[in-house]
Amino acid sequence: MTTDQLHQPLTPSVPLAAHEHGWVVESAHHTSQGRLLYVRCTGCGVRRVDLQDQGDRPPSAISRPTRGLAALGQ
């Protein structure tokens, strides 16, 4: 991801409450607690951070979805 991509405003194609999020992993790294996943919804562009602990269980959200500063006009 380039700096230009980070500063582009998000333009949601679907309002936040109007759909079930479909998360894709943008970046990930391992920590002592498990694998940290930075994910983005393909429908509206919001992002959150998930943690997949050691094992085969699915990841769980450790942050709330956020649109980021670019979407707020800052």
N, C-alpha and C positions, 0 to 999 in steps of 0.2 A: 504494500500500500504506500502510495506516495503522499507527500505533504499536501499536494493539491487535492487529492481525494479526501483527506481528513478534513479540509476546510470547506468542502462543498456542502451547501445546505441540504438537509434531508427533505424530500418531498414525498410524504406518505401517499400511496395510491389508495389506501383504505384507512378510514378513521381507526384510531387505536382500539376502541371498544367494539368495533364491528366485525372482528374476525378472531380466529384462533391463531396465535403466532406459530410460524414455521421457522424454527431456529436453524441457522447454519453457523459453523465454526469459522471465524475469521483468523484466529490465532490461538495457540495453546502452548503451555509449558508445564513441566513437572515441578511440584513443590513437595515438601515433607508431608503435607496433608493429602496429596493426590495430584491429579491433573487439573490445572486451572484452564478453563475454556472461555474465550472472549467470543460471544455469539451475537448475531444480528438477525432480526426477523426479515424474511424475504418479502413479506407483504407490506410492511409499513416502515421498515428501516430502523426501528428502535434497537438498542443494544443492551446487553446485560452480561454479567459474569457468572459462570457456572463452575461448580467443583465436582469432579468425578473422583470419588475416593478410591482407595486401593481395592480392586475387585471388579466384578462384572456388573455392578449395579449402574443404572443410568445416572447421569449427572443431575445435580440439584442446584437451583438458583441460589446464589449467595448475595445478589444485589437485585434491586428493582429495575425494571426496564426504564431506560432513559433515552431521550431524543438527542442529547448532547447540546453543547453551546451553539453550534452552527445553526441548529433549528430554532434557537431562541433569538437569533439575530445578533449575537454577541461575537 
